[in-house]
Amino acid sequence: MAPLTTADQISDIAFAFMGSKALFAALEQGVFTHLSEGALTAAELAAKTDLDTDRAETLLTALAGMGLVTVEAGRFGNAPASEAFLVKGAKYDFGDYLRLQVGKQMYPLLDQIEDALTGNLPDDAIGSYAEWFADADKARLYSESQHAGSLGPARQLAKSLDLSGVSTMLDVGGGTGAFAITLAKAAPEMKATIVEFPNVAALGREYVDEAGLSDRISYHEGNALEADWPKDQDLILMSYLLSGIPGETHANLMKRAYDHLAPGGTLLVHDFVVNADRTGPKLAALWQLQHTAFTPEARSLDSATLEEDLKAAGFEGVETRTMIPEMTMLTLGKKS
């Protein structure tokens, strides 16, 4: 990203939290879903929500200022992006992911970023996913919203892969199975195993059953860093895993993946990854920082180092592709 040159640019960063909270509040009130039925005045929106007219007008004005809604003659409507991605039930809706995981869990966690960066987290602070997911309610809230947020990247991954000949897949830290379910639908002969914490696995089985794939997707409960993995896998996926665990564990994970793949098998690492020169992308770098807030030992991943790690574990044909523009990358490696 180009170096900043003005005070206004610094202000945009400092005050960005206001826009985030406006978005979360709008999602909480179902604003974009209501507006999808047609443009509304502030009073008409107030009648459909918990807001009074003045507060509805204040919120709508903030949303209009950010470009999330349009306004004409006092009537507010959805911007194209809001209509596509923030309306409940829309094909590419990820509003619940933003409202629940980002707004209710990730956002508050950033209050401890200063302590995390200096290694001075208080004893009662959340220090890892393992601690977080030991609480059934927190695990459910995180996992339900993450499922919604992962479906889009999962569909994109399925379209980009040649899954012919893939009969077994291991999804390490695969959450509620958004990737496994999507890939299994794209490869009817494939069976998948997901390694995940018990509280997450309990919810994941509900999604798998709902998809009608209980006979092809199973869970192996445990911490993915420690639990046993099935061997001779054609495909191993690690999505959003490396950025949320201590950096010192990466090398062993890569080696374990190599050892548990069948000859000719493929490892896929999908995560928040920055460019080799560490100039960005901005969103990937910020997500890495967010993970540091509750996993201080997490390592900032860059594409060159990640490729070197795969090669050191024995993988060949290593390459990196963009997955979610400006946010995530996909690194692939083959076992000879």
PyMOL commands that set and color helices and strands:
alter all, ss='L'
color gray80, all
select helices_A, chain A and resi 7-14+16-28+31-35+42-48+53-66+80-85+95-118+129-133+136-160+178-186+198-210+242-244+247-260+282-292+303-312
alter helices_A, ss='H'
color red, helices_A
select strands_A, chain A and resi 69-72+75-78+168-172+191-196+217-221+233-239+261-272+316-322+328-334
alter strands_A, ss='S'
color yellow, strands_A
deselect
rebuild
show_as cartoon
